[in-house]
Amino acid sequence: MRIIESQVGDIRRKVFTEVARLAYEGGDFSRIDTLPYKIIPGEVATYRNSIFLERAIVGERLRLAIGLPLRPIDEHAPTSAGIEASAIDTKYYDPPLVNIIKFACNACPTKYEVSDQCQNCLAHPCVEVCPTGAVYMANNRSNITQDKCIKCGRCKEACMYNAIIFLERPCAKACGVDAIGDDQYGRAEIDQDVCVSCGMCIVNCPFGAITDKAQIFQLIHAIKNDEKVIAMLAPSFVGQFGPKVTPEKLVAALKAVGFHSVHEVAVGADLCSIQEAEDFLREVPEHMPFLGTSCCPSWSVMAKKQFPELADYISMSLTPMVLTARLIKRDCPDCRIVFIGPCAAKKLEASRRSVRSNVDFVLTFEELMGMFEAKGIDLAGIEPDAEGLAGATAAGRGFPVGGGVAKAVVDVIKRMEPEREVKTASAMGLRECRALLKDAAAGKYDGYLIEGMACPGGCVGGTGTLQNARKSAALVGKAVKDSELKNAMESAYEVTLDMLIAPQD
């Protein structure tokens, strides 16, 4: 769904734009109650069978974009309820981060059905293999009694005409940790104890019923309070805002909406590569059978939740986001740091108490676009910033593409110990990551460096991206190729690594 422009994405971006405009304009924030009428104008429904339902859903989206909780369905409350408490310059996420707007959910069925492709064959293997007698022949075709079906899938596997299809809830299919089930009305429900906030359910729900909370509102308040707010751009920013928007133009646009300065998180990625290389050389295989990378929070949290026996084998290295933030705050301790990237899970990472002192806000590229549109910024036509971005190596800039982290770490190891052979294994998507860890637990990857990425294609396929993953991966590849410095150890900031990873007060 991420690669297809749709009405769902269009509404998301309109919501982010209006929330940003509301924050910039200030005044009486209760006027948020009128915004559903601005976003969904007229008298006739466009997306659903009721314009009132459309506006109610938009109202919940507006609340979540401001960081407010969903309203109870069975109680009256205006969209603006509690908004003054969110009109501040510091607010972390009140759990849960990822939310389902229940009355937007289609209660999609999960079941096996027989299609018109059924040939009424004599063998009827679908009937023969069914362990519960749910499949039977009637009216010259195969049928399934849903009350008896246990969804084992044997009938589908047995049918030589591929006539049996499996209807699966799209959000549940996209969830690599199986955190999505049903409530008593058949609507989707997230098991927050299992969820790792990767956000794949958000971009794969065709009804736009799932969304995450945002900090746009609070960030703009910090900017308006004349605080020194510094932006950190994740390496996957390349090409996200269109082919004509160079890094220099993007920096200029960020300053135009109120940011004091802009830095590359790829600098922190270089430092992360060095730290993980040192960890690998020190620990594998003497103390650990393998080492897993640390930079993807959903992968890391999933590994620790579902494979606690392997938790110690996931690197404890600081992530590129945290290392870059510490680097900035070392020189500017009173500034406010904003991580801008493709990832919903980074919001959860930044809300941890151990990270809060480093990263104040997390924005996705989608949410940032709302700020640009609210301020009327012409990204393609803006005068480029003379300083632009500099300092990162090709290794750090290659982090957002699957395999990029492992390659950067291995290249550092080769510099440190040229004779050392390092094997790598990587997976993209949490379902594939789980399979990778199962094999690792069985000893298949002893001595390996293992890389896990929650999103298909890597960070370039994240929840908050604006471009499809393949196109973004190609543009990141060009940025890597064009980088003057290649190996992470060529980073000018390498000498500061020990200082940055020291315990913080």
RAKANOR-V431394 format. One record per backbone hydrogen bond with DSSP energy under -0.5 kcal/mol. CO is the residue of the C=O (numbers start at 0). NH is the residue of the N-H. If there is no record, write none. Layout:
# RAKANOR-V431394
CO&NH, CO&NH
This chain:
# RAKANOR-V431394
0&3, 2&4, 5&9, 6&10, 7&11, 8&12, 9&13, 10&14, 11&15, 12&16, 13&17, 14&18, 15&19, 16&20, 17&21, 18&22, 19&23, 20&24, 21&25, 26&28, 27&30, 28&31, 29&32, 30&33, 30&34, 31&34, 31&35, 33&36, 33&37, 34&38, 35&39, 49&53, 50&54, 51&55, 52&56, 53&57, 54&58, 55&59, 56&60, 57&61, 58&62, 59&63, 60&64, 61&65, 62&65, 62&66, 62&67, 63&66, 63&213, 64&216, 71&74, 77&80, 79&82, 81&84, 81&85, 82&85, 82&86, 83&86, 85&87, 92&94, 96&212, 98&100, 98&210, 99&101, 100&103, 100&104, 101&104, 108&110, 110&166, 112&114, 112&164, 114&117, 123&126, 123&127, 124&128, 125&129, 133&144, 135&142, 137&140, 140&137, 142&135, 143&145, 144&147, 144&148, 152&156, 153&157, 154&158, 158&161, 162&114, 162&164, 164&112, 164&166, 165&167, 166&110, 168&172, 169&173, 170&174, 173&175, 174&177, 178&180, 178&190, 180&188, 182&185, 186&182, 188&180, 189&191, 190&193, 190&194, 197&343, 198&201, 198&202, 199&203, 200&204, 201&204, 203&205, 204&207, 208&100, 210&98, 214&218, 215&219, 216&220, 217&221, 218&222, 219&223, 220&224, 221&226, 222&225, 226&228, 227&229, 227&335, 228&259, 228&260, 229&337, 230&262, 231&233, 231&339, 232&264, 233&236, 234&237, 236&239, 238&241, 241&244, 243&245, 245&249, 246&250, 247&251, 247&384, 248&252, 249&253, 250&254, 251&255, 252&256, 253&258, 254&257, 260&230, 262&232, 263&266, 264&268, 265&269, 266&270, 267&271, 268&272, 269&273, 270&274, 271&275, 272&276, 273&277, 274&278, 275&279, 276&280, 277&281, 278&282, 279&283, 282&286, 282&287, 287&284, 288&446, 290&449, 291&314, 294&296, 295&299, 296&300, 297&301, 298&302, 299&303, 300&304, 301&305, 302&306, 306&309, 307&310, 309&312, 310&313, 312&291, 312&314, 318&322, 319&323, 320&324, 321&325, 322&326, 323&327, 324&328, 325&329, 326&330, 327&330, 327&331, 331&334, 335&229, 336&359, 336&360, 337&231, 337&339, 338&340, 338&362, 339&233, 340&364, 341&463, 343&346, 343&347, 344&348, 345&349, 346&350, 347&351, 348&351, 351&354, 351&355, 352&356, 354&357, 354&358, 357&359, 360&338, 362&340, 363&367, 364&368, 365&369, 366&370, 367&371, 368&372, 369&373, 370&374, 371&376, 372&375, 376&378, 377&381, 392&396, 393&397, 394&397, 395&398, 397&400, 399&459, 400&403, 402&406, 403&407, 404&408, 405&409, 406&410, 407&411, 408&412, 409&413, 410&414, 411&415, 412&416, 416&419, 419&421, 422&448, 424&450, 426&452, 428&432, 429&433, 430&434, 431&435, 432&436, 433&437, 434&438, 435&439, 436&440, 437&441, 438&443, 439&442, 442&445, 444&447, 446&422, 447&290, 447&449, 448&424, 449&292, 450&426, 452&428, 453&429, 454&457, 456&401, 457&460, 458&461, 461&464, 463&364, 463&365, 467&471, 468&472, 469&473, 470&474, 471&475, 472&476, 473&477, 474&478, 475&479, 476&480, 477&481, 478&482, 479&482, 484&393, 485&394, 486&489, 487&490, 490&493, 492&495, 493&496, 495&499, 496&500, 497&501
